[in-house]
Amino acid sequence: MAEERDNLRLMHHFALSAHRSIAASPGAVAVWRDLIPQLAFEYDFLLHGILAVSALHLSLTSQVNKLANSALALRHYTAALALFRPHLDSITSSNIYPLFAFSCVVPVYVFGYPHVSQFPSNPLPEMLEMLSVMRGCANIVKSGFQWLESSPFKHLLLPKPTDLSKGLATEIEDALTGLLERNNQTTTPPALRDAYETAIEILWESFELAGHMPGIQGVALPFPVKMPLEVLIMMRERDPMALIILAHYGVILHWLDTVPWMGGWGSETVKAVNETVGEEWRAYITWALQESKKSTSEA
């Protein structure tokens, strides 16, 4: 009986509040509020997923039953993953919607849970794991894009602003141009140099997106999803060029600091990169370091 009450309490909180904190764009609010709970009653992995996010949201935003709610979040998320994985063997027009919805839950959980357990002293390993998770979720989109884009779930896809004409602030352009120049000067293998250049171009687009859609958490998605796999591999190997690119992505995360799941990840990532790279690289993250120290109201 106690478990049933907990589940009802969490579902009520999801419908009342938590769904809004997940929605990456205004158009996604109704999808999370109305469509996804309906699907969750047909697919247990999605039901456990939204109960996990609801419990996590309660633990992040309220001191009442904080530890109990974080334990519930872990229990539901663990159950959700076990039920979710077998469905990946056969993605169809019927199950693509709950699978995609759950793939959107996963990054929320992995960003948010360390805030209620133990936030890492060095966030780089966890950050790189999160980038990998987000790339994995994108594979579900690729498998069912033709179905998603013609459904209400199109509002959960990567944001596509219609007007980026105002461009970037001069200091952002200067910082990204500095990355391009440093890459051309120091990266010897042509294939890797091209991969870094592509990642910087995607980062450029992400900053434009962030300027056009301030505070919308969907702006954090294009970079990890679209950047070449080689760049993620080099980040794991702690290659300085890859890390200073990651530091600039950290600024975009920092601009989302008021989102409950995202708090601290941006600034801590920039700080960790600054402490990892050699002195000769630090001039190329000066702007990122300064920006990540500002409050989000200043940024």
DRENFI-43460 format. One record per residue (C-alpha): residue number from 1; z, x, y. Coordinates in pm, 1 decimal, decimal comma. Each point is the difference from the previous one (the first is absolute). Layout:
REM residues N
+-----+----------+----------+----------+
:   i :        Z :        X :        Y :
+-----+----------+----------+----------+
: NUM :        Z :        X :        Y :
...
+-----+----------+----------+----------+
END
This chain:
REM residues 299
+-----+----------+----------+----------+
:   i :        Z :        X :        Y :
+-----+----------+----------+----------+
:   1 :      0,0 :      0,0 :      0,0 :
:   2 :     84,4 :    285,5 :    237,1 :
:   3 :   -341,6 :    156,1 :    -65,0 :
:   4 :   -175,3 :   -328,7 :     77,0 :
:   5 :    191,3 :    -31,5 :    327,1 :
:   6 :    -95,0 :    355,8 :     93,8 :
:   7 :   -365,7 :    -71,3 :    -68,6 :
:   8 :      6,3 :   -319,6 :    206,4 :
:   9 :    175,0 :    183,9 :    283,4 :
:  10 :   -261,6 :    275,6 :     -6,9 :
:  11 :   -290,9 :   -242,9 :    -11,4 :
:  12 :    147,6 :   -188,4 :    294,3 :
:  13 :     33,6 :    322,5 :    197,4 :
:  14 :   -357,3 :     97,7 :    -85,0 :
:  15 :   -131,8 :   -332,7 :    128,0 :
:  16 :    222,1 :      8,4 :    306,7 :
:  17 :    -33,0 :    359,6 :    115,2 :
:  18 :   -102,9 :    278,2 :   -236,3 :
:  19 :   -363,8 :   -108,9 :    -31,8 :
:  20 :    -56,0 :     69,2 :    369,9 :
:  21 :    112,1 :    360,5 :    -32,7 :
:  22 :   -259,7 :     62,0 :   -272,1 :
:  23 :   -295,3 :   -158,2 :    177,5 :
:  24 :   -215,9 :    284,5 :    128,5 :
:  25 :   -186,5 :   -221,2 :    245,1 :
:  26 :     48,7 :   -340,7 :    163,5 :
:  27 :   -255,3 :   -159,8 :   -234,0 :
:  28 :    196,4 :    118,8 :   -303,5 :
:  29 :    316,5 :   -194,8 :     85,5 :
:  30 :   -118,9 :   -330,1 :   -150,5 :
:  31 :   -123,4 :    177,2 :   -313,5 :
:  32 :    343,2 :    153,9 :    -62,1 :
:  33 :    186,6 :   -316,3 :     94,7 :
:  34 :   -206,2 :   -257,3 :   -188,4 :
:  35 :   -248,9 :    137,3 :   -252,3 :
:  36 :    186,6 :    291,0 :   -153,2 :
:  37 :    319,8 :   -193,1 :    -87,9 :
:  38 :   -221,0 :   -259,9 :   -173,9 :
:  39 :   -166,8 :    273,7 :   -205,9 :
:  40 :    338,8 :    154,3 :    -76,6 :
:  41 :    100,6 :   -307,2 :   -201,4 :
:  42 :   -299,8 :     66,9 :   -226,2 :
:  43 :     39,6 :    378,8 :    -30,4 :
:  44 :    344,1 :    138,8 :    -75,8 :
:  45 :    -81,9 :    351,1 :    123,8 :
:  46 :    -79,2 :   -138,7 :    344,9 :
:  47 :    311,4 :   -218,0 :     -1,2 :
:  48 :    216,4 :    302,5 :    -74,9 :
:  49 :   -192,1 :    193,8 :    265,6 :
:  50 :     68,6 :   -240,7 :    283,9 :
:  51 :    363,3 :    -41,3 :   -111,2 :
:  52 :     30,8 :    381,4 :     10,6 :
:  53 :   -141,7 :     15,0 :    352,2 :
:  54 :    220,4 :   -287,5 :    113,8 :
:  55 :    313,4 :    170,9 :   -136,6 :
:  56 :   -106,5 :    328,7 :    157,7 :
:  57 :    -61,5 :   -168,6 :    335,1 :
:  58 :    348,6 :   -155,3 :    -12,1 :
:  59 :    152,6 :    336,8 :    -83,8 :
:  60 :   -183,4 :    165,6 :    289,5 :
:  61 :     77,5 :   -264,5 :    261,5 :
:  62 :    349,7 :   -122,4 :    -88,9 :
:  63 :    330,0 :    164,3 :    -88,5 :
:  64 :    101,7 :   -304,1 :   -205,8 :
:  65 :    -25,1 :     77,8 :   -374,8 :
:  66 :   -205,7 :    309,7 :     84,4 :
:  67 :     67,9 :    185,3 :   -324,8 :
:  68 :    -43,9 :   -310,3 :   -214,5 :
:  69 :   -333,0 :    -78,1 :    165,5 :
:  70 :   -128,1 :    355,2 :    -43,5 :
:  71 :     92,6 :    -20,6 :   -369,9 :
:  72 :   -187,4 :   -329,0 :    -29,0 :
:  73 :   -302,3 :    159,4 :    169,1 :
:  74 :     -4,7 :    282,3 :   -254,3 :
:  75 :     43,9 :   -236,2 :   -295,8 :
:  76 :   -280,1 :   -233,9 :    105,6 :
:  77 :   -237,6 :    283,6 :     89,8 :
:  78 :     55,4 :    170,8 :   -336,0 :
:  79 :    -69,7 :   -327,1 :   -181,2 :
:  80 :   -308,3 :    -63,3 :    215,0 :
:  81 :   -157,1 :    337,6 :    -77,9 :
:  82 :     45,0 :    -44,2 :   -375,4 :
:  83 :   -170,7 :   -340,6 :     12,0 :
:  84 :   -270,6 :    111,5 :    244,8 :
:  85 :   -143,0 :    301,7 :   -182,4 :
:  86 :   -156,3 :   -179,3 :   -302,0 :
:  87 :   -208,7 :   -219,9 :    233,1 :
:  88 :   -179,4 :    305,0 :    140,1 :
:  89 :   -199,0 :     30,9 :   -323,1 :
:  90 :   -195,7 :   -315,1 :     82,5 :
:  91 :    -54,5 :    -97,2 :    364,8 :
:  92 :   -178,7 :   -333,1 :     31,3 :
:  93 :    -81,6 :   -257,1 :    266,6 :
:  94 :    313,1 :   -187,7 :   -112,8 :
:  95 :    261,9 :    273,8 :     12,5 :
:  96 :   -136,7 :    211,4 :    286,1 :
:  97 :    200,2 :   -195,5 :    259,7 :
:  98 :    349,2 :     47,3 :   -149,8 :
:  99 :    -85,0 :    360,5 :    -92,2 :
: 100 :   -113,2 :     72,4 :    354,4 :
: 101 :    305,4 :   -173,9 :    147,3 :
: 102 :    229,7 :    211,5 :   -216,0 :
: 103 :   -189,8 :    315,9 :     94,8 :
: 104 :     91,6 :    -82,8 :    360,8 :
: 105 :    366,9 :    -36,5 :    -98,5 :
: 106 :     16,6 :    345,6 :   -158,0 :
: 107 :    -35,2 :    211,1 :    320,2 :
: 108 :    255,3 :   -223,2 :    175,9 :
: 109 :    250,5 :     68,4 :   -274,0 :
: 110 :    -62,1 :    374,2 :    -30,4 :
: 111 :     27,3 :     46,9 :    377,7 :
: 112 :    305,1 :   -221,7 :     30,2 :
: 113 :    220,4 :     74,1 :   -299,9 :
: 114 :    105,6 :    353,3 :    102,6 :
: 115 :    162,8 :   -156,8 :    307,2 :
: 116 :    248,9 :   -184,5 :   -220,1 :
: 117 :     48,4 :    272,4 :   -261,4 :
: 118 :    -30,5 :    359,9 :    116,2 :
: 119 :   -247,9 :     94,6 :    271,8 :
: 120 :   -140,5 :    342,3 :    -99,2 :
: 121 :    101,3 :    308,5 :    195,0 :
: 122 :   -356,8 :    125,3 :    -44,4 :
: 123 :   -232,4 :   -302,4 :     -0,4 :
: 124 :   -321,8 :    184,9 :    -86,2 :
: 125 :      4,9 :    -57,2 :   -380,5 :
: 126 :     78,1 :   -369,7 :     45,3 :
: 127 :   -256,7 :    -37,5 :    278,9 :
: 128 :   -272,2 :    152,3 :   -216,6 :
: 129 :     97,7 :   -230,2 :   -285,2 :
: 130 :    -30,2 :   -297,3 :    236,8 :
: 131 :   -348,7 :    112,2 :    105,3 :
: 132 :    -92,9 :     17,5 :   -367,7 :
: 133 :    142,4 :   -348,6 :    -62,3 :
: 134 :   -200,2 :   -145,3 :    288,1 :
: 135 :   -317,1 :    162,8 :   -132,2 :
: 136 :     70,9 :   -152,2 :   -341,3 :
: 137 :     40,6 :   -344,7 :    150,6 :
: 138 :   -338,3 :     41,0 :    164,6 :
: 139 :   -159,8 :     24,0 :   -345,5 :
: 140 :     93,0 :   -363,6 :    -59,7 :
: 141 :   -180,1 :    -92,3 :    321,3 :
: 142 :   -310,5 :    188,0 :   -113,6 :
: 143 :      2,9 :   -187,0 :   -331,5 :
: 144 :     15,1 :   -342,2 :    161,2 :
: 145 :   -129,4 :     41,3 :    353,5 :
: 146 :   -276,2 :   -258,5 :    -43,2 :
: 147 :    261,5 :   -264,2 :    -83,4 :
: 148 :    257,5 :    105,1 :    257,6 :
: 149 :   -234,6 :     15,3 :    299,2 :
: 150 :   -106,6 :   -362,2 :    -48,8 :
: 151 :    353,8 :   -135,1 :    -38,4 :
: 152 :    304,4 :    -39,4 :    227,0 :
: 153 :    115,4 :    335,2 :   -140,0 :
: 154 :   -256,3 :    166,1 :    226,9 :
: 155 :    280,1 :      0,6 :    259,7 :
: 156 :    188,8 :    252,4 :   -215,1 :
: 157 :   -291,1 :    246,4 :    -13,5 :
: 158 :    -26,5 :    302,2 :    229,3 :
: 159 :    -12,0 :   -112,5 :    363,3 :
: 160 :   -338,9 :     10,9 :    173,6 :
: 161 :     28,0 :    -24,7 :    378,0 :
: 162 :   -309,8 :   -117,4 :    179,9 :
: 163 :     41,1 :    214,1 :    311,6 :
: 164 :    106,6 :    365,0 :     12,2 :
: 165 :   -176,8 :     68,0 :    326,9 :
: 166 :    306,3 :    107,6 :    194,3 :
: 167 :     23,9 :    320,4 :   -205,3 :
: 168 :    300,1 :    226,7 :    -37,1 :
: 169 :    243,6 :    141,7 :    251,7 :
: 170 :    -96,0 :    351,2 :    108,1 :
: 171 :    301,3 :    162,5 :   -165,9 :
: 172 :    -86,4 :   -156,3 :   -336,8 :
: 173 :   -363,0 :    106,9 :     26,6 :
: 174 :    110,6 :    352,2 :     88,5 :
: 175 :    237,2 :     15,3 :   -299,8 :
: 176 :   -264,9 :   -121,5 :   -246,2 :
: 177 :   -268,1 :    223,1 :    149,7 :
: 178 :    242,1 :    287,6 :    -52,6 :
: 179 :     22,6 :    -91,2 :   -368,0 :
: 180 :   -378,7 :      1,6 :    -32,9 :
: 181 :    -23,9 :    339,9 :    168,1 :
: 182 :    278,1 :    147,7 :   -213,3 :
: 183 :   -168,0 :   -130,4 :   -314,4 :
: 184 :   -330,7 :    159,9 :     96,6 :
: 185 :    173,0 :    329,4 :     76,0 :
: 186 :    222,7 :     32,6 :   -306,3 :
: 187 :   -130,6 :   -205,8 :   -294,8 :
: 188 :   -240,6 :    215,1 :   -197,9 :
: 189 :   -125,6 :   -208,1 :   -295,4 :
: 190 :   -270,1 :   -227,5 :    149,1 :
: 191 :     89,6 :   -296,1 :   -223,4 :
: 192 :    365,9 :     12,5 :    102,0 :
: 193 :    -91,8 :     46,1 :    367,1 :
: 194 :   -216,1 :   -312,5 :    -23,8 :
: 195 :    281,9 :   -192,2 :   -171,0 :
: 196 :    242,1 :     93,3 :    277,9 :
: 197 :   -254,0 :    -96,7 :    263,4 :
: 198 :    -42,7 :   -340,1 :   -166,2 :
: 199 :    378,1 :    -47,8 :     -7,7 :
: 200 :     26,8 :     83,9 :    370,4 :
: 201 :   -280,0 :   -243,8 :     81,2 :
: 202 :    185,5 :   -273,3 :   -193,6 :
: 203 :    315,9 :     95,8 :    186,9 :
: 204 :   -192,5 :    -34,4 :    326,9 :
: 205 :   -108,0 :   -350,5 :   -101,4 :
: 206 :    359,0 :    -81,3 :    -98,8 :
: 207 :    128,9 :     99,2 :    343,3 :
: 208 :   -267,7 :   -219,4 :    159,1 :
: 209 :    109,9 :   -283,7 :   -226,5 :
: 210 :    365,4 :     55,5 :     88,6 :
: 211 :    -83,8 :    -13,8 :    369,7 :
: 212 :   -194,7 :   -321,6 :    -47,1 :
: 213 :    262,9 :   -165,7 :   -224,6 :
: 214 :    340,6 :    136,3 :    111,0 :
: 215 :    289,6 :    -75,6 :   -232,5 :
: 216 :   -222,1 :   -133,6 :   -280,0 :
: 217 :     99,7 :    183,5 :   -317,0 :
: 218 :   -348,9 :    -31,9 :   -149,7 :
: 219 :   -109,2 :    291,1 :    222,0 :
: 220 :    186,4 :    232,5 :   -238,2 :
: 221 :   -231,3 :    -87,8 :   -289,9 :
: 222 :   -346,5 :    145,6 :     74,3 :
: 223 :    102,6 :    366,2 :      1,2 :
: 224 :    157,7 :     22,6 :   -347,5 :
: 225 :   -258,5 :   -234,3 :   -149,6 :
: 226 :   -311,2 :    169,6 :    141,8 :
: 227 :     89,8 :    368,7 :     24,5 :
: 228 :   -161,3 :    225,8 :   -263,8 :
: 229 :    209,4 :     62,6 :   -310,7 :
: 230 :    -33,6 :    375,9 :     57,9 :
: 231 :    207,8 :    -33,8 :    317,1 :
: 232 :    286,2 :   -167,0 :   -186,2 :
: 233 :    -14,4 :    273,9 :   -263,4 :
: 234 :     22,6 :    268,4 :    269,7 :
: 235 :    292,4 :   -183,3 :    162,5 :
: 236 :    180,3 :     22,6 :   -334,4 :
: 237 :    -75,9 :    372,4 :     -7,9 :
: 238 :    146,3 :     26,1 :    352,8 :
: 239 :   -320,8 :    134,7 :    151,4 :
: 240 :     73,3 :     32,4 :    376,3 :
: 241 :   -323,6 :   -167,5 :    112,7 :
: 242 :     68,7 :   -299,9 :   -222,0 :
: 243 :    358,7 :    -20,5 :    121,0 :
: 244 :    -84,6 :     -0,2 :    370,9 :
: 245 :   -242,0 :   -285,9 :    -69,3 :
: 246 :    289,6 :   -180,1 :   -174,2 :
: 247 :    222,7 :     63,8 :    302,5 :
: 248 :   -243,7 :   -187,7 :    222,7 :
: 249 :     -2,2 :   -290,3 :   -244,3 :
: 250 :    377,8 :     10,0 :     39,8 :
: 251 :    -45,6 :    -95,5 :    366,0 :
: 252 :   -172,9 :   -323,5 :   -103,9 :
: 253 :    293,0 :    -75,0 :   -230,6 :
: 254 :    241,7 :     80,1 :    281,6 :
: 255 :   -168,2 :   -258,1 :    221,6 :
: 256 :     96,3 :   -254,0 :   -270,2 :
: 257 :    364,7 :    105,5 :      4,5 :
: 258 :    127,7 :   -348,8 :     83,8 :
: 259 :   -142,2 :   -140,2 :   -326,8 :
: 260 :    303,6 :    -10,8 :   -235,4 :
: 261 :   -175,2 :    187,0 :   -281,2 :
: 262 :   -145,1 :    275,6 :    217,4 :
: 263 :    292,7 :    122,5 :    207,9 :
: 264 :     35,0 :    378,3 :      4,4 :
: 265 :   -290,4 :     87,5 :   -226,6 :
: 266 :   -233,2 :    106,3 :    279,5 :
: 267 :    235,8 :    222,2 :    197,3 :
: 268 :    154,7 :    153,1 :   -313,1 :
: 269 :   -343,0 :     81,3 :   -141,8 :
: 270 :   -106,6 :    177,5 :    320,2 :
: 271 :    329,2 :    188,2 :      6,8 :
: 272 :    -35,8 :    106,6 :   -364,7 :
: 273 :   -354,0 :    127,2 :     58,5 :
: 274 :    118,1 :    197,5 :    302,6 :
: 275 :    266,8 :    165,0 :   -214,8 :
: 276 :   -245,6 :     73,9 :   -282,3 :
: 277 :   -301,9 :    155,6 :    171,1 :
: 278 :     -2,8 :    349,8 :    144,1 :
: 279 :     41,0 :     82,0 :    366,5 :
: 280 :   -375,1 :     44,3 :     49,1 :
: 281 :    -56,4 :   -367,4 :    -89,9 :
: 282 :    270,2 :   -160,3 :    210,6 :
: 283 :   -206,3 :     -2,1 :    318,9 :
: 284 :   -226,8 :   -253,4 :   -170,0 :
: 285 :    278,3 :   -253,8 :    -52,7 :
: 286 :    163,3 :     35,6 :    342,2 :
: 287 :   -126,3 :   -338,1 :    113,0 :
: 288 :     93,6 :   -169,4 :   -328,4 :
: 289 :    350,8 :    145,6 :     18,8 :
: 290 :     48,0 :   -113,0 :    360,1 :
: 291 :   -138,7 :   -347,4 :    -71,7 :
: 292 :    219,0 :    -47,0 :   -304,8 :
: 293 :    312,6 :     68,2 :    205,9 :
: 294 :    -72,5 :   -285,4 :    240,8 :
: 295 :    151,3 :   -341,8 :    -50,4 :
: 296 :   -257,2 :   -256,6 :   -107,8 :
: 297 :     31,3 :   -167,7 :    340,5 :
: 298 :   -120,1 :    323,5 :    163,3 :
: 299 :   -278,9 :     70,8 :   -250,2 :
+-----+----------+----------+----------+
END
